[in-house]
Amino acid sequence: MQDARNLFDSMPERTLISWTILMSGYAKHGLTKEALALFKEMLCVDKTVRPDPFVYAVVLRSCGEMRELGFGKGVHGQVLKKGEAFLDGFLENSLVNMYSSCGVLEDAVSIFDGIEKPGLVAWSSLLSAYVKHGLEKEGLYVFLDMVFKGIELDAFVFSMVIKACSNLEDLNLGIQVHCLMVKKGFGKWCCLFLDNSLMDFYAKCKDLKGLRRVFDQLHEKDLVSWNTLISGYVHNFYYIEALRIFRVLMHEVRYCDDFTIASILKAVSGLHDKDYGRQVHGYIIRTGLVSNNYAMCSLLDMYIECIEHESSDRWEKLPLKLYIGLERGESSGFIIASMLKWSSMLSNLDTGRLFHSLAKKLAVDSDPYVLSALIDMYSKCGMPKAALRVFERAEDPGIAAWSALISGLSWNGWFVEALTCFQKMLFNGIEANEFTFTSVILASMALGDLRKGRELHCKILKTCYASNVSVVNTLINLYSELSDHQQALRLCSLIPDAEISWNLLIQACLKANDYEMIHKILRRIQSCSGYIEPISVCDIFSSCTSPVLLHMGMQAQAYMTKRGLLSHSTTNSGLIRMYSGCGQIAEADLAFESMPGKSSLSWTSIISAKVEHGHPSEALALFNDMRRRNKLVDSSTLKSVLKACGLMGRVDEAHSLLMSMEVVYGVKPSEEHYSCIVEAFACAGMLEEVENFIDEITPDKVGQTIWRALLSSARIIGNMDMAKFALEKLLELDPSDCFANLLLEKVMVVFGKWKHPSQSVVRTKTIGPNSSQIQVQNKIYEFLSNQNPTEEVFSKLAELERDMEELGYVADRNHLLHDAEEEEYDGAGLAHTEMKAIAFGLISMPSGAPITVIKSVRMCGGCHSACKFMSTFVDRELVVRDTCTFHHFREGKCSCRDSW
């Protein structure tokens, strides 16, 4: 072009043609700045030359490429002055292209709509502008119009449409476009640029088979093709496959560029394979890529990521050594930003300050990457005030700096300040991005401010981040933590199932006791193979700890086994608790015995299960085995062991364990531990020792748990004086306790000290309804106390009552202290809900199959005696789970040993 300019300058006379040829040449070779300067020179120097539509079109296209909107509008003004007749199709297309390239879509659309027959350039410009500015759907509508109106399509149009499908991750639409390309003659071997765009599309849509199919069909592969293939696998976390393809590339092509290196180093970071990273480092040195900032930044980031994952003294100083060892005279902003990231990761304030000084010296401290890295470094080093000073000194901080500051303030617990900073950012006209939104949502969550969180949600709905995976998952976290799990569930429809944070949803539903929803979530996880953590698997099992949910729990176990999620000790402990809660102690035993490595949590779970199901001697044997294996004993373990000692009457052993637990096991006794000793003393009839023991406990440890334990013991041994004392203490702490009031009335009637006994009868009969549930053929049936049973159940109850009377059963009425939570009745004791459920089970379940019932209140003494007697002739085990414990009735005995 310089020779052309010299020739132009030597011309004695210049015509419009000569001006146009040189100007067009500049534009064609990308020298748009020179093209605009030549246009200005033409207007100023040669007044006789009048630009024609072609010259204006060349200038407008140059304005578009340089984003010179002001200059372009001036040229547009000159064109308008010449009248409509001056406009031709080429000039109109150039106007659309200029406004589209400058991002002024309204003006571009306005001009486009005024063109009678817009050409391919105008259509392409409008489509490209929509896609480049994040309006992919609008761009696709333009493409559909082109197809319907018969506009001839070219490779550029198809590339933009494929990019739109890629950005939207719309695989189905992209495949349809691919089919249209083939139909229009843009199939394989036609255009390598287009094939590379297709590969990128399939990678972004997670269709690696499609990506590989396009690559394998390429007649000719350039380095862009290989880079697209490798980055596609890296993008989808197939790091090992990406490294394999890289080895093939180096074997066949024998060279790569900085983009290849960046992708491979990202794969190495994902695998945390420092040794492979060092091999890539060696290649960078051998090929001279040490002078490439992009490659060096990727290398630094790789070492930093690997150090962050597995820190050691050997590796921690490597990034600094690498930086010092770089043999070049300057450091870029990218390099310094990487080093600042390393400093923040190690909380190394001194090194961070060193690079801050270097950034100032090199005048790159105002670089957006460096500025945000500085703010992040000071924040991570616990100096939010220094981060604020860096931010305040910046002349025009962009969104990256604002995001770093807001995140840093939240990191240091300055949640209110983070929210205030966010408001200032919006006031200054800075649009928030996904990182800003996630930071302020987390700040709102930390403050427990649901209202503020909802305000942020409303702001997000007005932006393009309403379906952003990171933002939506953070909102799910917010609503889950702040007890609005229904709203969290509604947000799931905004993002693909594979991207949903299932762990947060499961925890939220468990917190809200919404077990049915947890089971629905599990079915969705099964359908999409969603990722769940071991703690969430444990939560799923916890949602099935009810006899009526045993079938659901077994389905969950089968799925977790198939996914290989039962190898973790946490999940196995959850499985033990699930089977224990479902009354299946044998299955809980099997789950424990089949564990390859038994953790302390697993030992604690099985010991607790043994105690709950009336096997205290086995629980103590397990505890001794646990100690021999040097497993960690915690508060829950000791609570179960103390209960087991109490059930077996080993009072001295229980008391000795309580006195030594802080010294031997490092566990300070709590009110629950003291209550176990109270039960042990009381059940052994050592009433004086109980009184002395309670007096010795510090006042802050004597609460409702202690007095309920004493009341429970009084129920078991039938001691009215002890019950009266315990009830009075309970009512001192909580005068509104309904059942304590009712039971105290009954006790006072026995003592003859209740002035109006009739009041006791009236109030007892006004207790709210309770229920019992039973599962038959995977369906749950519920029986309410205020509903009459079906005729079939009623007939079965009558039959049972007759059989019991014929066998000599006499109803036991000596259970006053157990009957406060049930309505009074007459007869053999078959009127309560658990008896209705048992009768239904006898009718509906196969002969010999155990019957398991879950009851919403404590089982009364009459029903307990009736179930013991019934178990002698119904030829099956009867299991009732009430609010106290499991009752396994076999051969006239109960696993609770009449202690409930």
ZAMARGU-4260 file (C-alpha; in steps of 0.2 Angstrom, whole numbers, plus 5000, padded with zeros to 4 digits):
<rodrens>
0) 5000/5000/5000 | 5015/5012/5003 | 5019/5011/4984 | 5001/5014/4979 | 5002/5030/4991
5) 5018/5036/4984 | 5011/5034/4966 | 4995/5043/4972 | 5005/5057/4979 | 5015/5059/4963
10) 5000/5062/4952 | 4998/5080/4946 | 4979/5078/4945 | 4968/5067/4955 | 4951/5061/4950
15) 4937/5054/4960 | 4943/5037/4953 | 4961/5039/4959 | 4954/5044/4977 | 4942/5030/4977
20) 4955/5016/4972 | 4967/5021/4986 | 4953/5023/4999 | 4946/5006/4994 | 4963/4998/4995
25) 4966/5005/5012 | 4949/4998/5018 | 4952/4981/5009 | 4969/4978/5018 | 4962/4983/5035
30) 4970/5000/5036 | 4953/5008/5040 | 4961/5023/5050 | 4971/5028/5034 | 4955/5026/5024
35) 4946/5039/5035 | 4961/5051/5035 | 4961/5050/5016 | 4942/5054/5015 | 4945/5069/5026
40) 4959/5074/5015 | 4949/5072/4999 | 4935/5084/5006 | 4948/5097/5012 | 4961/5097/4998
45) 4951/5094/4982 | 4934/5104/4982 | 4931/5099/4964 | 4929/5080/4969 | 4912/5075/4974
50) 4911/5058/4983 | 4899/5046/4975 | 4889/5032/4984 | 4903/5020/4982 | 4915/5031/4991
55) 4902/5034/5005 | 4900/5016/5006 | 4918/5012/5008 | 4920/5026/5022 | 4904/5019/5031
60) 4911/5002/5031 | 4928/5008/5038 | 4918/5018/5052 | 4909/5002/5057 | 4926/4992/5058
65) 4933/5006/5069 | 4917/5008/5079 | 4918/5027/5074 | 4899/5030/5077 | 4901/5049/5078
70) 4911/5050/5061 | 4898/5038/5053 | 4884/5048/5059 | 4892/5063/5050 | 4894/5054/5034
75) 4876/5048/5036 | 4871/5066/5037 | 4880/5071/5021 | 4871/5057/5012 | 4854/5063/5018
80) 4858/5080/5012 | 4860/5073/4994 | 4842/5067/4994 | 4834/5049/4992 | 4839/5048/4974
85) 4857/5047/4979 | 4855/5032/4990 | 4858/5015/4981 | 4857/4997/4987 | 4876/4996/4991
90) 4876/5012/5001 | 4860/5007/5011 | 4868/4990/5015 | 4884/5000/5021 | 4873/5011/5033
95) 4865/4995/5041 | 4882/4988/5043 | 4890/5003/5051 | 4876/5005/5064 | 4875/4987/5067
100) 4894/4986/5070 | 4893/5001/5082 | 4880/4992/5092 | 4866/5005/5088 | 4853/4992/5084
105) 4838/5003/5084 | 4845/5014/5070 | 4851/4999/5060 | 4834/4991/5061 | 4826/5008/5056
110) 4837/5009/5040 | 4835/4991/5036 | 4816/4992/5037 | 4816/5007/5025 | 4826/4997/5011
115) 4814/4991/4998 | 4825/4976/4994 | 4839/4974/5006 | 4854/4964/5000 | 4863/4950/5008
120) 4875/4962/5016 | 4861/4971/5025 | 4853/4955/5031 | 4870/4948/5036 | 4875/4964/5046
125) 4858/4964/5055 | 4860/4946/5060 | 4878/4948/5065 | 4874/4963/5076 | 4860/4954/5085
130) 4871/4939/5089 | 4887/4949/5094 | 4876/4959/5106 | 4868/4944/5115 | 4852/4945/5106
135) 4853/4927/5098 | 4834/4924/5097 | 4831/4940/5088 | 4845/4935/5076 | 4837/4918/5073
140) 4821/4927/5068 | 4831/4937/5055 | 4838/4921/5049 | 4821/4913/5047 | 4815/4929/5038
145) 4830/4926/5026 | 4825/4908/5023 | 4806/4912/5020 | 4810/4926/5008 | 4822/4916/4998
150) 4838/4926/5002 | 4853/4917/4995 | 4863/4911/5011 | 4882/4911/5012 | 4895/4904/5024
155) 4896/4920/5035 | 4877/4919/5038 | 4878/4901/5043 | 4892/4904/5054 | 4883/4917/5063
160) 4867/4906/5065 | 4878/4892/5071 | 4886/4904/5084 | 4868/4909/5090 | 4863/4891/5092
165) 4880/4888/5101 | 4877/4903/5113 | 4859/4897/5117 | 4865/4879/5118 | 4851/4874/5107
170) 4857/4857/5101 | 4841/4853/5091 | 4840/4869/5082 | 4858/4869/5078 | 4856/4851/5070
175) 4842/4858/5059 | 4853/4872/5053 | 4867/4859/5050 | 4855/4849/5039 | 4850/4865/5030
180) 4869/4869/5027 | 4871/4852/5019 | 4855/4854/5008 | 4862/4871/5002 | 4878/4864/4997
185) 4889/4869/5012 | 4892/4851/5017 | 4909/4843/5021 | 4924/4849/5012 | 4915/4865/5007
190) 4922/4878/5019 | 4934/4874/5033 | 4929/4890/5043 | 4911/4884/5043 | 4916/4866/5049
195) 4926/4874/5063 | 4911/4884/5068 | 4901/4868/5068 | 4913/4859/5079 | 4913/4873/5092
200) 4894/4873/5092 | 4893/4854/5096 | 4906/4856/5109 | 4896/4871/5118 | 4881/4860/5117
205) 4890/4845/5125 | 4887/4834/5110 | 4905/4827/5109 | 4900/4813/5097 | 4894/4827/5085
210) 4910/4836/5088 | 4921/4821/5084 | 4910/4817/5069 | 4913/4834/5060 | 4931/4833/5064
215) 4934/4815/5057 | 4925/4820/5041 | 4936/4835/5038 | 4946/4833/5022 | 4959/4845/5027
220) 4962/4850/5046 | 4971/4866/5051 | 4977/4870/5068 | 4961/4879/5072 | 4952/4863/5069
225) 4963/4854/5081 | 4962/4868/5094 | 4943/4868/5093 | 4943/4849/5096 | 4954/4850/5111
230) 4946/4865/5118 | 4929/4856/5116 | 4934/4841/5126 | 4942/4853/5139 | 4926/4863/5140
235) 4916/4847/5144 | 4929/4842/5157 | 4935/4827/5147 | 4953/4831/5152 | 4961/4815/5148
240) 4954/4813/5131 | 4960/4831/5127 | 4978/4826/5132 | 4977/4811/5121 | 4971/4821/5106
245) 4986/4834/5110 | 4998/4819/5109 | 4991/4814/5092 | 4992/4832/5086 | 5010/4833/5091
250) 5014/4817/5082 | 5005/4821/5066 | 5007/4840/5065 | 5022/4842/5076 | 5018/4860/5081
255) 5005/4870/5091 | 5001/4888/5096 | 4997/4897/5111 | 4979/4893/5110 | 4983/4875/5110
260) 4994/4877/5125 | 4981/4887/5135 | 4968/4873/5132 | 4980/4859/5137 | 4986/4868/5153
265) 4968/4870/5158 | 4966/4852/5156 | 4982/4849/5167 | 4974/4861/5180 | 4958/4851/5180
270) 4968/4835/5183 | 4980/4843/5195 | 4994/4834/5186 | 5009/4845/5189 | 5021/4833/5181
275) 5012/4834/5165 | 5012/4853/5167 | 5031/4853/5168 | 5032/4844/5152 | 5021/4857/5143
280) 5032/4870/5152 | 5047/4862/5144 | 5039/4863/5127 | 5035/4881/5129 | 5054/4885/5133
285) 5060/4874/5118 | 5048/4883/5106 | 5051/4901/5112 | 5033/4903/5118 | 5040/4911/5134
290) 5039/4927/5125 | 5020/4924/5122 | 5010/4933/5137 | 4995/4922/5134 | 5005/4905/5135
295) 5014/4912/5150 | 4999/4917/5159 | 4991/4900/5156 | 5007/4892/5163 | 5006/4902/5179
300) 4988/4899/5181 | 4991/4880/5179 | 5004/4880/5193 | 4994/4891/5204 | 4978/4880/5202
305) 4989/4864/5206 | 4996/4872/5221 | 4979/4878/5227 | 4973/4860/5226 | 4988/4851/5234
310) 5000/4864/5242 | 5017/4859/5247 | 5033/4869/5251 | 5041/4862/5236 | 5028/4870/5224
315) 5022/4885/5233 | 5037/4896/5227 | 5037/4890/5209 | 5026/4903/5202 | 5038/4917/5209
320) 5053/4907/5203 | 5045/4905/5186 | 5041/4924/5185 | 5059/4929/5190 | 5066/4917/5177
325) 5057/4924/5163 | 5070/4931/5151 | 5062/4947/5144 | 5063/4965/5149 | 5045/4968/5153
330) 5030/4961/5162 | 5013/4962/5155 | 4997/4966/5165 | 4991/4948/5163 | 5007/4941/5170
335) 5006/4953/5185 | 4988/4948/5188 | 4992/4930/5188 | 5005/4933/5201 | 4993/4943/5212
340) 4981/4929/5211 | 4995/4917/5217 | 4998/4930/5231 | 4980/4930/5236 | 4979/4911/5236
345) 4993/4910/5248 | 4987/4925/5258 | 5005/4931/5255 | 5003/4950/5258 | 5022/4954/5256
350) 5023/4946/5239 | 5007/4954/5234 | 5013/4972/5239 | 5029/4968/5229 | 5019/4965/5213
355) 5008/4980/5217 | 5024/4991/5217 | 5029/4983/5201 | 5012/4986/5193 | 5014/5005/5198
360) 5031/5005/5191 | 5026/4998/5174 | 5010/5009/5174 | 4998/4994/5173 | 4990/4996/5189
365) 4975/5004/5180 | 4973/4989/5169 | 4956/4981/5173 | 4964/4963/5176 | 4977/4970/5187
370) 4965/4982/5197 | 4953/4968/5200 | 4968/4956/5205 | 4974/4969/5217 | 4958/4971/5226
375) 4956/4953/5227 | 4973/4950/5234 | 4971/4963/5248 | 4954/4956/5252 | 4960/4938/5253
380) 4974/4944/5264 | 4962/4951/5276 | 4964/4969/5272 | 4947/4976/5265 | 4952/4994/5269
385) 4967/4993/5258 | 4956/4985/5244 | 4944/5000/5246 | 4959/5012/5244 | 4965/5004/5228
390) 4947/5004/5221 | 4944/5023/5226 | 4961/5028/5218 | 4955/5020/5201 | 4949/5034/5189
395) 4936/5023/5180 | 4934/5006/5188 | 4924/4994/5177 | 4913/4979/5182 | 4928/4968/5186
400) 4934/4980/5199 | 4917/4982/5206 | 4914/4964/5207 | 4931/4960/5215 | 4927/4974/5228
405) 4910/4967/5232 | 4916/4949/5233 | 4931/4955/5244 | 4920/4964/5256 | 4909/4949/5258
410) 4924/4938/5260 | 4929/4948/5275 | 4911/4948/5283 | 4907/4966/5278 | 4891/4961/5271
415) 4881/4977/5274 | 4896/4987/5265 | 4895/4975/5251 | 4877/4978/5248 | 4880/4997/5249
420) 4894/4996/5237 | 4882/4986/5225 | 4869/5000/5226 | 4883/5013/5222 | 4888/5003/5207
425) 4871/5003/5200 | 4869/5022/5203 | 4885/5025/5193 | 4877/5016/5178 | 4888/5000/5179
430) 4878/4985/5174 | 4880/4970/5186 | 4887/4953/5180 | 4885/4936/5186 | 4899/4937/5198
435) 4892/4953/5206 | 4875/4946/5208 | 4881/4930/5216 | 4892/4940/5228 | 4877/4951/5234
440) 4865/4936/5235 | 4878/4927/5246 | 4879/4943/5257 | 4860/4944/5259 | 4860/4926/5264
445) 4874/4929/5277 | 4863/4943/5284 | 4848/4932/5284 | 4839/4946/5274 | 4826/4937/5264
450) 4818/4953/5259 | 4834/4960/5251 | 4837/4943/5243 | 4820/4945/5234 | 4824/4962/5229
455) 4840/4956/5221 | 4830/4942/5212 | 4818/4955/5205 | 4833/4965/5198 | 4840/4949/5191
460) 4824/4945/5182 | 4826/4962/5172 | 4843/4957/5166 | 4849/4943/5155 | 4855/4933/5170
465) 4838/4926/5175 | 4843/4909/5168 | 4862/4910/5172 | 4867/4894/5180 | 4878/4901/5193
470) 4866/4915/5198 | 4851/4903/5198 | 4860/4891/5209 | 4865/4905/5221 | 4847/4910/5222
475) 4842/4892/5226 | 4855/4893/5240 | 4848/4909/5246 | 4830/4903/5247 | 4835/4886/5253
480) 4845/4893/5268 | 4831/4906/5272 | 4817/4893/5273 | 4808/4896/5257 | 4812/4879/5248
485) 4796/4880/5237 | 4803/4896/5229 | 4820/4887/5227 | 4811/4873/5218 | 4802/4884/5206
490) 4819/4891/5201 | 4824/4874/5195 | 4814/4876/5179 | 4826/4890/5173 | 4841/4880/5171
495) 4845/4862/5164 | 4843/4848/5176 | 4861/4843/5174 | 4866/4861/5181 | 4855/4861/5196
500) 4863/4861/5213 | 4853/4846/5219 | 4863/4846/5236 | 4856/4863/5241 | 4838/4858/5237
505) 4839/4841/5246 | 4845/4850/5262 | 4832/4863/5261 | 4818/4850/5259 | 4825/4840/5273
510) 4825/4856/5284 | 4807/4859/5280 | 4803/4840/5283 | 4796/4839/5265 | 4801/4821/5262
515) 4789/4819/5248 | 4798/4832/5238 | 4815/4824/5242 | 4809/4808/5234 | 4803/4818/5218
520) 4820/4826/5217 | 4828/4809/5218 | 4818/4804/5203 | 4824/4819/5193 | 4842/4816/5198
525) 4839/4798/5192 | 4833/4804/5175 | 4847/4816/5172 | 4861/4807/5181 | 4863/4823/5192
530) 4878/4825/5203 | 4875/4823/5222 | 4888/4823/5236 | 4889/4809/5250 | 4881/4821/5263
535) 4865/4823/5251 | 4864/4804/5249 | 4864/4803/5268 | 4850/4816/5268 | 4840/4806/5255
540) 4841/4791/5267 | 4836/4802/5282 | 4820/4806/5272 | 4816/4788/5272 | 4818/4784/5291
545) 4800/4779/5293 | 4792/4761/5292 | 4780/4767/5279 | 4794/4773/5268 | 4804/4757/5268
550) 4801/4754/5250 | 4807/4771/5244 | 4822/4769/5255 | 4826/4752/5246 | 4824/4760/5229
555) 4836/4774/5234 | 4849/4761/5240 | 4848/4752/5224 | 4851/4768/5214 | 4865/4773/5225
560) 4873/4756/5223 | 4871/4757/5204 | 4880/4775/5204 | 4894/4768/5216 | 4889/4781/5229
565) 4889/4769/5244 | 4908/4768/5246 | 4908/4783/5257 | 4907/4781/5276 | 4894/4795/5277
570) 4882/4787/5265 | 4884/4770/5274 | 4880/4778/5291 | 4864/4786/5283 | 4859/4768/5276
575) 4861/4761/5294 | 4850/4775/5301 | 4837/4773/5287 | 4835/4754/5291 | 4835/4757/5309
580) 4821/4771/5307 | 4811/4759/5296 | 4812/4745/5310 | 4823/4734/5300 | 4837/4731/5313
585) 4843/4715/5303 | 4846/4725/5287 | 4855/4739/5297 | 4866/4725/5304 | 4869/4719/5286
590) 4873/4737/5280 | 4886/4739/5294 | 4894/4722/5292 | 4896/4725/5273 | 4905/4741/5275
595) 4923/4739/5269 | 4930/4753/5281 | 4919/4757/5296 | 4921/4775/5302 | 4917/4782/5319
600) 4900/4788/5313 | 4896/4771/5307 | 4899/4763/5324 | 4889/4776/5332 | 4874/4773/5320
605) 4874/4755/5323 | 4876/4757/5342 | 4861/4769/5342 | 4851/4757/5332 | 4854/4743/5344
610) 4848/4753/5359 | 4833/4760/5350 | 4827/4742/5345 | 4830/4735/5362 | 4847/4726/5361
615) 4857/4735/5374 | 4869/4721/5377 | 4874/4720/5359 | 4876/4739/5359 | 4888/4738/5373
620) 4898/4724/5365 | 4899/4735/5349 | 4905/4749/5360 | 4919/4739/5367 | 4924/4733/5350
625) 4924/4751/5344 | 4936/4756/5358 | 4948/4742/5354 | 4949/4748/5336 | 4953/4766/5342
630) 4938/4774/5334 | 4933/4791/5339 | 4919/4792/5352 | 4908/4807/5352 | 4893/4814/5362
635) 4880/4804/5352 | 4890/4787/5355 | 4891/4790/5374 | 4872/4795/5375 | 4868/4778/5367
640) 4880/4769/5378 | 4873/4777/5394 | 4855/4772/5388 | 4861/4754/5385 | 4868/4753/5403
645) 4852/4760/5410 | 4841/4747/5401 | 4852/4733/5407 | 4852/4740/5425 | 4871/4744/5425
650) 4869/4760/5435 | 4886/4760/5443 | 4894/4757/5425 | 4884/4771/5418 | 4888/4783/5432
655) 4906/4779/5431 | 4906/4782/5412 | 4898/4799/5414 | 4911/4805/5427 | 4925/4800/5416
660) 4919/4805/5399 | 4927/4822/5399 | 4944/4816/5404 | 4944/4800/5394 | 4935/4805/5378
665) 4936/4824/5379 | 4917/4825/5379 | 4909/4837/5391 | 4892/4830/5398 | 4877/4838/5392
670) 4859/4838/5398 | 4855/4823/5387 | 4869/4813/5396 | 4863/4818/5413 | 4845/4813/5408
675) 4851/4795/5404 | 4858/4793/5421 | 4842/4800/5429 | 4833/4786/5419 | 4845/4773/5425
680) 4844/4777/5443 | 4825/4779/5443 | 4822/4763/5433 | 4833/4754/5446 | 4821/4761/5460
685) 4836/4771/5467 | 4825/4786/5471 | 4836/4794/5484 | 4851/4793/5472 | 4840/4801/5458
690) 4836/4816/5470 | 4854/4818/5475 | 4861/4817/5457 | 4849/4830/5451 | 4854/4841/5465
695) 4872/4839/5460 | 4869/4844/5442 | 4873/4862/5438 | 4857/4873/5437 | 4860/4877/5418
700) 4860/4858/5414 | 4843/4855/5422 | 4830/4858/5409 | 4815/4850/5402 | 4825/4835/5396
705) 4830/4830/5414 | 4812/4831/5420 | 4805/4822/5405 | 4818/4808/5409 | 4812/4808/5427
710) 4793/4807/5421 | 4797/4793/5409 | 4805/4783/5423 | 4790/4786/5434 | 4779/4780/5420
715) 4789/4764/5419 | 4789/4760/5438 | 4772/4767/5441 | 4778/4779/5454 | 4765/4793/5456
720) 4775/4804/5468 | 4789/4805/5456 | 4778/4808/5442 | 4769/4822/5451 | 4786/4830/5456
725) 4792/4829/5438 | 4776/4836/5430 | 4776/4851/5442 | 4794/4855/5437 | 4790/4853/5419
730) 4775/4865/5421 | 4786/4878/5430 | 4797/4878/5414 | 4783/4878/5402 | 4765/4881/5409
735) 4757/4879/5392 | 4763/4860/5390 | 4746/4852/5386 | 4751/4834/5390 | 4759/4839/5406
740) 4744/4848/5412 | 4733/4833/5407 | 4744/4820/5415 | 4745/4831/5431 | 4726/4832/5432
745) 4725/4813/5432 | 4739/4811/5445 | 4730/4824/5456 | 4714/4814/5454 | 4723/4798/5460
750) 4729/4808/5475 | 4711/4815/5478 | 4718/4833/5477 | 4709/4838/5461 | 4694/4849/5466
755) 4684/4845/5449 | 4688/4828/5442 | 4675/4830/5429 | 4686/4844/5421 | 4700/4831/5419
760) 4688/4820/5409 | 4682/4834/5398 | 4699/4840/5394 | 4706/4823/5391 | 4692/4820/5378
765) 4696/4836/5369 | 4713/4831/5364 | 4717/4833/5345 | 4716/4818/5333 | 4731/4807/5332
770) 4735/4794/5318 | 4744/4778/5313 | 4750/4773/5296 | 4754/4757/5288 | 4761/4753/5271
775) 4753/4739/5261 | 4759/4735/5243 | 4769/4752/5242 | 4754/4762/5247 | 4752/4771/5263
780) 4736/4770/5273 | 4732/4781/5288 | 4720/4779/5302 | 4714/4794/5312 | 4707/4794/5329
785) 4692/4804/5325 | 4687/4793/5310 | 4677/4776/5311 | 4686/4762/5302 | 4679/4753/5287
790) 4666/4738/5290 | 4680/4726/5286 | 4692/4733/5299 | 4679/4734/5312 | 4674/4716/5309
795) 4692/4711/5311 | 4694/4721/5327 | 4679/4712/5334 | 4686/4695/5329 | 4702/4699/5338
800) 4693/4705/5353 | 4683/4689/5354 | 4699/4678/5351 | 4708/4687/5365 | 4694/4685/5378
805) 4692/4667/5373 | 4711/4665/5377 | 4709/4673/5394 | 4715/4691/5390 | 4710/4704/5403
810) 4713/4722/5399 | 4727/4730/5410 | 4721/4746/5417 | 4736/4750/5427 | 4744/4762/5414
815) 4738/4779/5420 | 4754/4788/5417 | 4755/4781/5399 | 4738/4786/5394 | 4739/4805/5394
820) 4740/4807/5375 | 4726/4795/5370 | 4707/4796/5372 | 4699/4784/5385 | 4689/4769/5380
825) 4681/4753/5386 | 4683/4735/5381 | 4698/4724/5377 | 4709/4739/5371 | 4707/4738/5352
830) 4700/4756/5349 | 4715/4766/5346 | 4723/4770/5329 | 4737/4757/5329 | 4725/4743/5333
835) 4715/4748/5317 | 4731/4749/5307 | 4736/4731/5313 | 4719/4724/5309 | 4720/4731/5292
840) 4737/4724/5290 | 4731/4707/5296 | 4717/4708/5282 | 4729/4714/5268 | 4746/4707/5270
845) 4752/4689/5267 | 4751/4676/5281 | 4767/4677/5291 | 4773/4694/5285 | 4778/4706/5299
850) 4766/4721/5301 | 4774/4738/5304 | 4764/4753/5310 | 4770/4771/5314 | 4760/4780/5327
855) 4760/4799/5330 | 4759/4799/5349 | 4766/4788/5363 | 4758/4771/5363 | 4746/4769/5378
860) 4748/4755/5391 | 4732/4746/5386 | 4737/4744/5368 | 4754/4739/5373 | 4747/4725/5383
865) 4735/4720/5370 | 4749/4719/5356 | 4760/4708/5368 | 4745/4696/5370 | 4740/4697/5352
870) 4758/4692/5346 | 4756/4675/5354 | 4743/4669/5342 | 4743/4679/5326 | 4759/4670/5320
875) 4769/4686/5314 | 4779/4700/5322 | 4770/4716/5326 | 4781/4732/5326 | 4774/4749/5332
880) 4785/4764/5331 | 4778/4778/5343 | 4786/4794/5348 | 4797/4786/5361 | 4804/4770/5353
885) 4802/4754/5342 | 4791/4741/5350 | 4794/4724/5342 | 4781/4712/5349 | 4786/4693/5348
890) 4779/4678/5358 | 4771/4689/5371 | 4786/4700/5374 | 4791/4718/5368 | 4808/4724/5364
895) 4806/4739/5375 | 4805/4728/5390 | 4790/4738/5396 | 4801/4753/5397 | 4794/4767/5386
</rodrens>
